[in-house]
């Protein structure tokens, strides 16, 4: 019975570790929408600069 309890704790620990790693990776990656906004801002700046010239 102690062996089963130990195995259960190990399995829960593995699931928690995988969950933690996935969340950490997702938080580390920059959002795609933010990246897209930066590109659009740059395009707008270039178009405005082109209009002035």
VONU-36036 format. One line per 4 residues: their letters; for each residue x, y, z of N, C-alpha, C, CB. Coordinates in Angstrom, 1 decimal, m for minus. Atoms other than C-alpha are relative to their C-alpha. Last residue first. Glycine has a CB too. Layout:
N
A) X Y Z X Y Z X Y Z X Y Z; ...
***
This chain:
53
XXXX) m1.1 m0.2 1.0 8.7 63.2 m49.5 m0.5 0.3 m1.3 0.9 m1.1 0.0; m0.7 m1.3 m0.3 6.0 63.6 m46.8 1.0 0.3 m1.1 0.6 0.0 1.3; 1.0 m1.1 0.4 3.9 60.8 m48.3 0.6 1.3 0.2 m1.3 m0.1 0.9; 0.0 0.0 1.5 6.9 58.3 m48.1 m0.9 1.2 m0.4 m0.5 m1.3 m0.5
XXXX) m1.3 m0.5 0.4 7.4 59.1 m44.4 0.0 0.2 m1.5 1.2 m0.8 0.5; 0.1 m1.4 m0.3 3.7 58.4 m43.7 1.3 0.8 m0.4 m0.2 0.2 1.5; 0.9 m0.6 1.0 4.0 55.1 m45.6 m0.1 1.5 0.3 m1.4 m0.6 0.1; m0.7 m0.1 1.3 7.2 54.2 m43.7 m1.0 0.6 m1.0 0.4 m1.4 m0.5
XXXX) m1.1 m1.0 m0.1 5.6 55.0 m40.3 0.6 0.2 m1.4 1.0 m0.4 1.0; 0.7 m1.3 m0.1 2.4 53.0 m41.2 1.1 1.1 0.0 m0.9 0.1 1.2; 0.5 m0.3 1.4 4.6 50.0 m42.2 m0.7 1.4 m0.1 m1.0 m1.1 m0.4; m1.2 m0.3 0.8 6.5 50.2 m38.9 m0.5 0.3 m1.4 1.0 m1.2 0.0
XXXX) m0.5 m1.3 m0.4 3.3 50.3 m36.9 1.1 0.5 m0.9 0.4 0.1 1.5; 0.9 m0.9 0.6 2.0 47.3 m38.8 0.4 1.5 0.3 m1.5 m0.3 0.5; m0.2 m0.1 1.5 5.1 45.4 m38.0 m0.9 1.0 m0.7 m0.2 m1.4 m0.6; m1.3 m0.7 0.2 4.9 46.3 m34.3 0.2 0.1 m1.5 1.1 m0.7 0.7
XXXX) 0.2 m1.4 m0.2 1.2 45.3 m34.2 1.3 0.8 m0.3 m0.5 0.3 1.4; 0.7 m0.5 1.1 2.0 41.9 m35.7 m0.2 1.5 0.1 m1.3 m0.7 m0.2; m1.0 0.0 1.1 4.6 41.2 m33.0 m0.7 0.6 m1.3 0.5 m1.4 m0.3; m0.9 m1.1 m0.3 2.1 42.1 m30.3 1.0 0.2 m1.1 0.6 m0.2 1.3
XXXX) 0.7 m1.2 0.3 m0.5 39.8 m32.0 0.9 1.3 0.3 m1.3 0.1 0.9; m0.1 m0.3 1.5 2.0 37.0 m32.1 m0.7 1.3 m0.3 m0.6 m1.2 m0.7; 1.3 0.2 0.6 2.5 37.1 m28.3 0.1 0.4 m1.5 m1.1 0.8 0.6; 0.7 m1.2 0.2 6.1 36.8 m27.2 m1.3 m0.3 m0.8 0.9 1.0 m0.8
XXXX) 0.2 m0.3 1.4 7.1 33.3 m26.0 m0.7 1.3 m0.2 m0.6 m1.1 m0.8; m1.3 m0.5 0.5 8.2 33.1 m22.4 m0.1 0.5 m1.4 1.1 m1.1 0.1; m0.2 m1.4 m0.5 4.7 32.8 m21.0 1.3 0.6 m0.6 0.1 m0.1 1.5; 1.0 m0.9 0.6 4.0 29.8 m23.2 0.1 1.4 0.5 m1.4 m0.6 0.4
XXXX) m0.4 m0.2 1.5 7.3 28.1 m22.3 m1.0 1.0 m0.6 0.0 m1.3 m0.7; m1.2 m0.9 0.0 6.6 28.6 m18.5 0.4 0.3 m1.5 1.2 m0.7 0.7; 0.4 m1.4 m0.4 3.1 27.2 m18.8 1.2 1.0 m0.1 m0.6 0.1 1.4; 0.8 m0.5 1.1 4.3 24.1 m20.7 m0.4 1.4 0.3 m1.2 m0.9 m0.2
XXXX) m0.9 m0.2 1.1 7.1 23.5 m18.1 m0.8 0.6 m1.2 0.7 m1.3 m0.5; m0.8 m1.2 m0.3 4.7 23.9 m15.2 0.9 0.4 m1.1 0.9 m0.3 1.3; 0.8 m1.2 0.1 2.2 21.5 m16.7 0.8 1.3 0.3 m1.2 m0.1 1.1; 0.3 m0.2 1.4 4.9 18.9 m17.4 m0.9 1.3 m0.1 m0.7 m1.2 m0.6
XXXX) m1.2 m0.4 0.7 6.2 19.2 m13.8 m0.3 0.4 m1.5 1.1 m1.0 0.1; m0.2 m1.3 m0.4 2.7 18.9 m12.3 1.2 0.6 m0.7 0.1 0.1 1.5; 1.0 m0.8 0.7 2.0 15.8 m14.4 0.1 1.5 0.4 m1.4 m0.5 0.4; m0.4 m0.1 1.4 5.3 14.3 m13.2 m1.0 0.9 m0.8 0.0 m1.4 m0.6
XXXX) m1.2 m0.9 0.2 4.6 15.2 m9.6 0.4 0.1 m1.4 1.2 m0.6 0.8; 0.6 m1.4 m0.2 1.1 13.6 m9.7 1.2 1.0 m0.2 m0.6 0.2 1.4; 0.8 m0.3 1.2 2.7 10.4 m11.1 m0.5 1.4 0.1 m1.1 m1.0 m0.2; m0.9 m0.2 1.1 5.4 10.4 m8.3 m0.8 0.4 m1.3 0.8 m1.3 m0.3
XXXX) m0.7 m1.3 m0.3 2.8 10.9 m5.6 0.9 0.3 m1.2 0.7 0.0 1.3; 1.0 m1.0 0.2 0.7 8.0 m7.0 0.6 1.4 0.1 m1.2 m0.1 0.9; 0.1 m0.1 1.5 3.8 5.8 m7.2 m1.0 1.1 m0.3 m0.5 m1.4 m0.5; m1.2 m0.6 0.6 4.5 6.5 m3.5 m0.1 0.2 m1.5 1.2 m0.8 0.4
XXXX) 0.1 m1.4 m0.3 0.9 5.8 m2.5 1.2 0.7 m0.6 0.0 0.1 1.6; 1.0 m0.6 0.9 1.0 2.5 m4.4 m0.1 1.5 0.3 m1.3 m0.7 0.2; m0.5 0.0 1.4 4.3 1.5 m2.7 m1.0 0.7 m0.9 0.3 m1.4 m0.5; m0.9 m1.2 m0.1 2.9 2.4 0.8 0.6 0.2 m1.4 1.1 m0.2 1.0
X) 0.8 m1.2 0.0 0.0 0.0 0.0 0.9 1.3 0.0 m0.9 0.0 1.2
***
